[in-house]
């Protein structure tokens, strides 16, 4: 795939397909299974689906922070491989596994200790039945944080060496395990949200064990064995955290913003909470394929920059932005067509289903207009080490538009949950303008994570 001939692209169209299609399939199936999971829980009742939605807003905060840290290590691995420095890639892989283990265990322990007070502080205004279900669901899901961290690290390392198929297969199997477990525990043993949480925990343990086993293959560019013998390399850890912490703060601030929004929505009643929960699932579903393109873009740009081929990094960001736009349009239309059947199969109450449909109409119109440039170029720029600009820009636009505007429209003008998506569209629009300006300026290329490979004349 790689070549020192300047006239030949680092990635052919076939290489891109092999990298991107498994990632897109993995993201789509994970989201689809999440939708099925939500539909199963929704049959238990509005209190159950509301509890799962509220707790998942906390879980996603942790999951995305861990994912960002894993991406920091994966970017280093990609750049080392592009520079043909295998030893550096292997050492980076070892350190990202070490960092993710320490941090995910610490997060799990902290959430376990403060589980009940945390839920009461954030969601104290919800109904008693919702709070009871939330406490049960959170107890089991927080135990899975270390396994999420290990899987994210392992999957990112595999993708950094263009092996996106293995994480896809692992994810597909685990998702079917989760759905099967839900069917048995929720409908067979009538365990409600507890059954959903236990099934999720088991599937995440499976993911972590299998991905660590896959990393032991010495025939691959990057392999990791003897996990217990790994010791901290603070030089590499510093580089991983340089990329991972700003991205983690960015992702975490997004979730804090969602929590602020969710606190506002939770005051509107169980009908609004259930409608917003389903809309969140559907909006995530119509964006996951394009997010998969962005995840693959980090590997592509990382290897291009490691090889010292900046022009190609620019080329691939432009090319994959156009691909993402096509994907977003198709995904939005498909999910919109499926919205009514999904709400019916999910057993949603008529009023909640009506609210959900109204919000999906707005999203289907707004998202193709401004989403791609607000997100996809950012993946490529982060792979170059330009993480602080992304963090500051995204946090500012999120709090200014997504949070403040939503709260204002809800509490002052009585807009209801549609205010969430008006604020979201404003956020996407402003961020897309700022990211486009940054990309065209070329300043994002002025970072040097590793020494680039010298080009042959």
NUPATOR-868991 format. One line per 2 residues: number of its first residue (from 1); for each residue z, y, x of C-alpha. Coordinates in pm, 1 decimal, padded with zeros to 6 digits. Layout:
NUM) Z/Y/X  ...
END
This chain:
1) 00000.0/00000.0/00000.0  00087.2/00241.8/00281.2
3) -00171.1/00377.2/00520.3  -00193.9/00628.7/00799.4
5) -00540.0/00738.7/00685.9  -00508.6/01085.0/00537.4
7) -00805.0/01040.6/00303.4  -00637.9/00749.0/00122.9
9) -00357.6/00806.5/-00126.0  -00024.1/00649.1/-00048.8
11) -00022.0/00495.6/-00398.3  -00333.0/00360.5/-00567.5
13) -00356.4/00353.9/-00946.2  -00274.0/-00015.9/-00932.5
15) 00037.4/00053.4/-00724.6  00148.9/00317.1/-00975.2
17) 00099.8/00079.9/-01266.1  00300.4/-00193.2/-01091.6
19) 00583.5/00053.2/-01028.3  00585.6/00247.1/-01356.4
21) 00508.1/-00010.2/-01625.6  00819.3/-00226.3/-01562.5
23) 01039.3/00086.1/-01556.9  00889.3/00210.0/-01884.2
25) 00928.9/-00132.2/-02044.5  01289.1/-00150.6/-01923.5
27) 01370.1/00192.8/-02064.0  01194.3/00124.0/-02394.7
29) 01354.8/-00214.0/-02451.0  01698.7/-00083.8/-02357.8
31) 01660.8/00198.4/-02608.0  01518.3/-00031.5/-02874.8
33) 01807.4/-00269.7/-02826.0  02041.7/00027.7/-02848.8
35) 01883.4/00110.7/-03183.0  01925.5/-00247.6/-03303.1
37) 02283.9/-00238.3/-03178.0  02349.6/00079.9/-03376.7
39) 02190.6/-00070.3/-03687.2  02417.4/-00373.3/-03658.4
41) 02727.6/-00158.2/-03623.0  02615.3/00071.2/-03906.4
43) 02634.3/-00225.8/-04143.5  03007.8/-00238.5/-04072.4
45) 03042.1/00109.8/-04224.7  03015.0/00482.6/-04155.1
47) 03351.6/00486.4/-03977.5  03229.5/00220.4/-03732.8
49) 02900.1/00387.5/-03642.2  03073.2/00724.9/-03617.1
51) 03331.3/00576.7/-03377.5  03064.8/00416.2/-03158.6
53) 02867.8/00741.9/-03149.1  03170.6/00949.1/-03052.3
55) 03287.4/00709.6/-02780.1  02937.1/00666.4/-02642.6
57) 02920.5/01042.3/-02587.5  03206.2/00991.6/-02337.2
59) 03062.8/00669.2/-02195.9  02726.1/00832.7/-02134.2
61) 02902.9/01108.9/-01941.4  03031.6/00848.8/-01695.3
63) 02714.6/00639.1/-01695.9  02488.0/00933.3/-01615.4
65) 02717.9/01057.7/-01340.4  02708.1/00712.2/-01180.2
67) 02331.7/00691.6/-01226.6  02285.6/01025.5/-01049.5
69) 02492.6/00906.5/-00753.0  02291.6/00584.5/-00735.4
71) 01972.3/00791.0/-00737.2  02101.1/00983.1/-00435.0
73) 02114.4/00664.3/-00234.6  01780.4/00542.8/-00368.7
75) 01608.3/00866.0/-00263.1  01737.0/00817.5/00091.2
77) 01614.2/00456.3/00087.0  01269.0/00569.9/-00032.0
79) 01238.6/00834.9/00235.8  01347.9/00595.2/00510.6
81) 01092.7/00337.9/00391.2  00819.9/00605.0/00378.4
83) 00911.8/00692.1/00735.6  00902.1/00319.7/00824.8
85) 01269.8/00313.8/00928.5  01393.2/-00008.3/00772.4
87) 01735.2/-00002.0/00939.7  01807.6/00340.9/00791.8
89) 01705.1/00216.7/00447.1  01934.1/-00087.4/00473.3
91) 02229.9/00121.3/00590.9  02170.5/00367.7/00304.9
93) 02167.0/00079.8/00057.5  02497.8/-00051.5/00190.1
95) 02661.0/00289.6/00159.3  02542.4/00358.3/-00193.5
97) 02690.0/00023.9/-00301.3  03017.5/00115.2/-00130.0
99) 03033.8/00462.5/-00288.2  02945.0/00336.0/-00635.1
101) 03209.4/00062.8/-00622.8  03488.9/00300.9/-00521.5
103) 03399.0/00572.3/-00771.7  03329.9/00345.5/-01069.6
105) 03657.9/00156.7/-01024.4  03845.5/00487.8/-01000.4
107) 03676.2/00618.5/-01316.1  03754.6/00300.5/-01506.6
109) 04120.1/00312.4/-01403.5  04153.6/00679.9/-01492.0
111) 03997.8/00634.8/-01835.4  04215.8/00330.5/-01898.7
113) 04531.4/00528.4/-01827.9  04431.6/00831.9/-02035.4
115) 04226.6/00651.4/-02300.5  04423.2/00750.1/-02613.0
117) 04508.8/01111.8/-02515.9  04146.8/01171.4/-02413.4
119) 04012.1/01061.1/-02749.2  04270.9/01264.7/-02938.3
121) 04198.1/01581.1/-02742.7  03821.6/01555.4/-02787.0
123) 03796.1/01406.0/-03136.5  04133.0/01485.4/-03290.6
125) 03972.6/01630.4/-03604.1  03803.1/01304.9/-03710.2
127) 03925.9/01076.6/-03985.5  04200.8/00824.5/-03903.9
129) 03972.8/00521.6/-03952.3  03713.5/00666.4/-03712.5
131) 03983.5/00733.0/-03450.0  04119.8/00378.6/-03480.1
133) 03775.9/00227.4/-03424.4  03712.0/00469.4/-03137.4
135) 04022.3/00354.7/-02950.2  03924.9/-00011.0/-02979.5
137) 03563.4/00046.1/-02872.6  03659.5/00267.4/-02578.4
139) 03912.4/00014.8/-02444.0  03649.8/-00254.3/-02389.0
141) 03358.7/-00035.3/-02282.0  03552.2/00146.4/-02008.5
143) 03620.8/-00191.0/-01843.9  03245.6/-00216.8/-01786.3
145) 03219.2/00100.5/-01572.2  03240.1/-00082.0/-01233.1
147) 02964.7/-00321.2/-01341.9  02747.9/-00030.4/-01458.3
149) 02796.0/00134.0/-01119.5  02698.8/-00176.9/-00925.8
151) 02394.0/-00242.5/-01143.1  02275.0/00119.9/-01117.7
153) 02308.1/00108.8/-00739.5  02133.9/-00226.7/-00707.4
155) 01853.4/-00141.1/-00949.6  01789.5/00192.7/-00775.7
157) 01769.0/00019.5/-00438.4  01519.5/-00233.1/-00573.2
159) 01303.9/00042.3/-00726.3  01314.7/00239.2/-00399.1
161) 01119.7/-00047.8/-00239.0  00871.3/-00056.3/-00530.1
163) 01036.6/-00357.5/-00693.4  01077.4/-00232.5/-01048.9
165) 01003.0/-00570.6/-01203.5  01338.4/-00729.8/-01113.6
167) 01553.6/-00458.4/-01277.8  01328.2/-00482.8/-01583.4
169) 01377.0/-00859.6/-01616.4  01752.9/-00829.6/-01565.1
171) 01777.7/-00551.3/-01821.0  01567.4/-00735.4/-02079.8
173) 01778.3/-01051.4/-02052.8  02105.0/-00857.9/-02069.5
175) 01990.7/-00661.1/-02373.3  01903.4/-00976.8/-02561.7
177) 02241.3/-01117.6/-02458.0  02404.1/-00805.3/-02601.0
179) 02217.9/-00829.5/-02932.2  02289.0/-01200.4/-02960.6
181) 02655.0/-01141.5/-02886.0  02665.8/-00867.8/-03148.7
183) 02515.9/-01097.7/-03408.6  02774.2/-01366.6/-03335.1
185) 03081.2/-01144.0/-03300.6  03004.0/-00883.6/-03569.1
187) 02849.1/-01099.9/-03840.5  02982.0/-01443.2/-03745.0
189) 03340.2/-01357.7/-03650.7  03359.2/-01022.9/-03838.0
191) 03503.3/-00845.4/-03532.6  03343.1/-00505.5/-03608.1
193) 03331.1/-00251.4/-03324.4  03548.4/-00480.0/-03108.9
195) 03276.1/-00744.4/-03119.4  03010.8/-00487.1/-03023.6
197) 03220.4/-00370.1/-02728.4  03292.7/-00721.6/-02597.2
199) 02925.0/-00812.9/-02616.7  02833.4/-00498.2/-02422.9
201) 03092.2/-00576.9/-02153.2  02961.2/-00931.3/-02103.0
203) 02598.4/-00814.4/-02072.9  02692.7/-00549.8/-01813.7
205) 02881.6/-00803.9/-01603.4  02567.8/-01018.7/-01608.3
207) 02353.9/-00726.7/-01488.2  02581.6/-00647.9/-01193.4
209) 02609.0/-01009.8/-01075.5  02235.4/-01077.9/-01089.6
211) 02124.6/-00752.9/-00921.9  02367.6/-00812.1/-00631.6
213) 02226.1/-01162.0/-00594.2  01868.3/-01022.6/-00588.6
215) 01959.8/-00780.6/-00308.6  02043.2/-01071.7/-00076.3
217) 01674.8/-01161.0/-00021.0  01609.8/-01103.9/00352.3
219) 01232.4/-01116.3/00305.4  01236.9/-00781.3/00125.9
221) 01224.0/-00440.4/00301.8  01585.1/-00375.5/00198.3
223) 01846.7/-00647.7/00170.4  02226.1/-00641.8/00157.6
225) 02451.6/-00939.6/00234.7  02820.8/-00985.5/00312.3
227) 02927.9/-00715.3/00070.2  03294.4/-00737.6/00163.8
229) 03216.6/-00646.5/00525.1  03058.5/-00309.9/00435.7
231) 03250.0/-00018.2/00585.5  03203.6/00352.9/00513.0
233) 02945.5/00547.8/00717.0  03049.2/00904.6/00642.8
235) 02727.0/01054.4/00776.6  02517.9/00861.6/00525.1
237) 02777.1/00904.6/00251.0  02753.1/01280.1/00301.4
239) 02374.5/01265.1/00250.2  02413.1/01047.0/-00059.5
241) 02668.8/01285.1/-00206.1  02453.8/01586.8/-00112.8
243) 02192.9/01456.1/-00354.8  02416.7/01270.5/-00595.0
245) 02693.5/01522.1/-00662.9  02472.6/01809.6/-00788.4
247) 02272.3/01564.4/-00998.4  02596.4/01407.5/-01120.6
249) 02737.3/01749.4/-01210.2  02413.6/01832.5/-01391.3
251) 02421.5/01511.0/-01592.8  02794.1/01542.5/-01657.7
253) 02761.4/01900.2/-01777.0  02495.5/01783.8/-02019.0
255) 02742.2/01537.3/-02161.7  03022.4/01794.3/-02175.1
257) 02780.7/02009.4/-02369.5  02708.1/01720.2/-02602.7
259) 03081.1/01668.5/-02649.8  03119.1/02035.9/-02741.8
261) 02834.3/01997.5/-02988.7  02976.2/01669.4/-03118.9
263) 03312.7/01836.7/-03178.3  03132.6/02091.3/-03396.0
265) 02931.7/01825.0/-03580.0  03246.3/01616.3/-03636.5
267) 03389.1/01898.0/-03850.1  03092.5/01866.2/-04088.5
269) 03205.3/01526.9/-04220.9  03117.8/01159.7/-04184.6
271) 02773.2/01203.3/-04344.2  02669.7/01458.3/-04080.1
273) 02821.1/01250.9/-03796.7  02630.0/00940.3/-03905.8
275) 02304.2/01136.5/-03943.7  02344.5/01295.9/-03603.0
277) 02431.3/00959.4/-03445.1  02110.9/00799.1/-03571.9
279) 01903.3/01104.2/-03479.1  02040.4/01088.6/-03124.0
281) 01930.9/00726.3/-03099.9  01582.1/00800.9/-03231.0
283) 01534.4/01109.7/-03011.4  01635.9/00905.1/-02710.8
285) 01389.1/00637.0/-02814.7  01093.4/00876.1/-02825.6
287) 01169.9/01004.7/-02475.5  01262.2/00696.1/-02276.2
289) 00908.0/00602.7/-02174.7  00852.6/00945.1/-02019.3
291) 01193.9/00923.8/-01852.9  01076.3/00594.5/-01703.3
293) 00780.4/00779.8/-01551.5  01024.2/01032.2/-01403.9
295) 01243.4/00759.4/-01254.7  00939.6/00603.5/-01088.1
297) 00830.3/00946.4/-00966.6  01144.0/00970.4/-00749.8
299) 01037.0/00662.4/-00553.3  00681.0/00791.2/-00515.8
301) 00781.0/01140.5/-00399.5  01055.1/01003.4/-00173.8
303) 00811.4/00777.1/00011.3  00547.5/01051.6/00032.1
305) 00793.6/01294.0/00189.7  00935.1/01029.4/00422.2
307) 00577.8/00973.4/00541.0  00535.0/01350.6/00588.2
309) 00271.3/01378.1/00313.8  00381.7/01684.4/00116.6
311) 00043.6/01744.6/-00044.7  00055.7/01398.4/-00196.3
313) 00404.3/01461.3/-00334.4  00264.7/01764.8/-00518.8
315) -00036.4/01564.7/-00633.4  00170.9/01283.3/-00781.6
317) 00411.2/01518.6/-00961.4  00114.0/01686.2/-01134.9
319) -00050.5/01354.4/-01214.5  00261.8/01197.8/-01362.7
321) 00342.6/01511.3/-01565.2  00009.6/01468.8/-01745.1
323) 00084.0/01099.8/-01798.4  00428.1/01188.2/-01936.2
325) 00276.8/01432.3/-02185.2  00049.1/01162.2/-02324.9
327) 00344.9/00924.6/-02345.8  00566.6/01182.1/-02521.9
329) 00307.6/01260.5/-02789.5  00247.3/00892.1/-02862.4
331) 00620.9/00809.4/-02860.4  00715.4/01097.2/-03091.9
333) 00452.3/00999.3/-03347.1  00548.4/00630.8/-03337.4
335) 00922.3/00694.1/-03372.9  00863.6/00940.0/-03656.4
337) 00667.4/00675.5/-03848.5  00951.7/00427.9/-03791.6
339) 01236.5/00665.4/-03882.7  01252.8/00589.6/-04255.3
341) 01232.8/00208.0/-04214.1  01501.6/00220.0/-03944.5
343) 01742.0/00421.9/-04160.6  01683.1/00179.7/-04448.6
345) 01731.1/-00134.2/-04240.3  02036.9/00024.5/-04080.5
347) 02197.3/00060.9/-04423.1  02249.9/00435.3/-04388.7
349) 02375.2/00625.9/-04689.6  02101.3/00822.1/-04868.7
351) 02239.0/01164.2/-04776.6  02273.3/01073.7/-04408.7
353) 01921.1/00926.3/-04403.8  01778.7/01244.3/-04557.0
355) 01947.6/01462.9/-04294.5  01820.6/01232.8/-04020.3
357) 01462.1/01257.1/-04145.1  01477.6/01637.5/-04154.4
359) 01593.7/01651.3/-03794.0  01327.1/01402.3/-03680.4
361) 01052.1/01617.0/-03834.1  01170.1/01911.1/-03623.3
363) 01197.4/01701.0/-03305.3  00850.5/01546.6/-03350.0
365) 00697.1/01894.4/-03360.7  00905.4/02061.8/-03089.0
367) 00939.9/01793.6/-02822.0  00573.9/01753.5/-02717.7
369) 00548.2/02131.1/-02671.5  00817.6/02181.3/-02410.1
371) 00994.5/01860.3/-02300.2  00779.3/01732.4/-02012.0
373) 00793.8/02037.6/-01784.4  01167.1/02069.0/-01852.0
375) 01233.6/01722.1/-01707.9  00959.2/01536.4/-01519.1
377) 00897.4/01782.7/-01230.0  01273.4/01786.3/-01177.0
379) 01270.5/01416.6/-01085.3  01018.1/01483.6/-00810.3
381) 01196.9/01792.0/-00680.8  01527.6/01604.1/-00665.6
383) 01355.6/01336.4/-00456.6  01279.4/01615.0/-00207.8
385) 01648.2/01712.3/-00196.5  01610.9/02021.0/-00418.8
387) 01912.6/01933.2/-00632.0  02112.4/02256.9/-00643.4
389) 01838.3/02456.0/-00818.0  01801.4/02183.1/-01079.1
391) 02177.2/02167.4/-01131.8  02226.6/02544.5/-01171.0
393) 01920.5/02595.5/-01390.7  01988.6/02300.6/-01619.7
395) 02357.5/02382.6/-01663.6  02288.3/02748.7/-01743.2
397) 02010.9/02681.2/-01995.7  02213.3/02401.7/-02154.6
399) 02525.7/02611.3/-02213.8  02329.8/02920.9/-02310.8
401) 02090.2/02756.0/-02555.1  02193.3/02402.5/-02642.9
403) 02566.5/02460.1/-02683.0  02622.1/02827.1/-02763.4
405) 02327.5/02859.6/-03000.3  02417.2/02537.3/-03179.7
407) 02781.5/02637.0/-03230.4  02678.3/02985.7/-03345.7
409) 02426.5/02852.8/-03598.9  02671.6/02590.6/-03730.2
411) 02983.7/02799.5/-03759.4  02839.9/03141.0/-03843.6
413) 02524.2/03061.9/-04040.2  02618.8/02717.2/-04175.5
415) 02301.0/02548.0/-04052.8  02445.5/02195.2/-04039.5
417) 02340.2/01937.7/-03776.7  01982.0/02073.6/-03754.4
419) 02136.5/02349.9/-03538.8  02181.2/02090.7/-03262.6
421) 01806.3/02045.7/-03233.0  01719.1/02413.6/-03261.5
423) 01947.1/02472.6/-02962.4  01795.0/02173.0/-02785.8
425) 01438.5/02302.9/-02828.0  01543.0/02645.0/-02696.0
427) 01697.8/02475.5/-02392.1  01385.3/02268.9/-02322.8
429) 01159.7/02573.6/-02353.9  01354.6/02798.8/-02118.4
431) 01407.0/02524.4/-01862.0  01039.5/02427.2/-01863.6
433) 00946.2/02784.9/-01771.4  01196.2/02801.6/-01485.7
435) 01106.1/02456.1/-01348.0  00734.8/02539.4/-01357.7
437) 00795.4/02856.9/-01156.6  01004.7/02664.3/-00903.4
439) 00746.1/02389.5/-00865.8  00459.0/02631.1/-00809.9
441) 00660.3/02829.8/-00552.5  00682.0/02525.9/-00321.5
443) 01038.4/02614.4/-00220.3  01155.7/02270.0/-00330.3
445) 00972.8/02123.7/-00027.5  01194.2/02308.3/00222.7
447) 01463.4/02038.3/00236.2  01491.8/01772.5/00508.8
449) 01705.0/01470.0/00426.9  01570.9/01258.4/00712.3
451) 01334.5/01309.0/01002.8  00982.5/01272.0/00865.5
453) 00731.6/01027.7/01009.4  00482.5/01204.4/01234.1
455) 00126.1/01188.0/01105.9  -00145.8/01042.7/01321.4
457) -00442.0/01267.3/01389.6
END
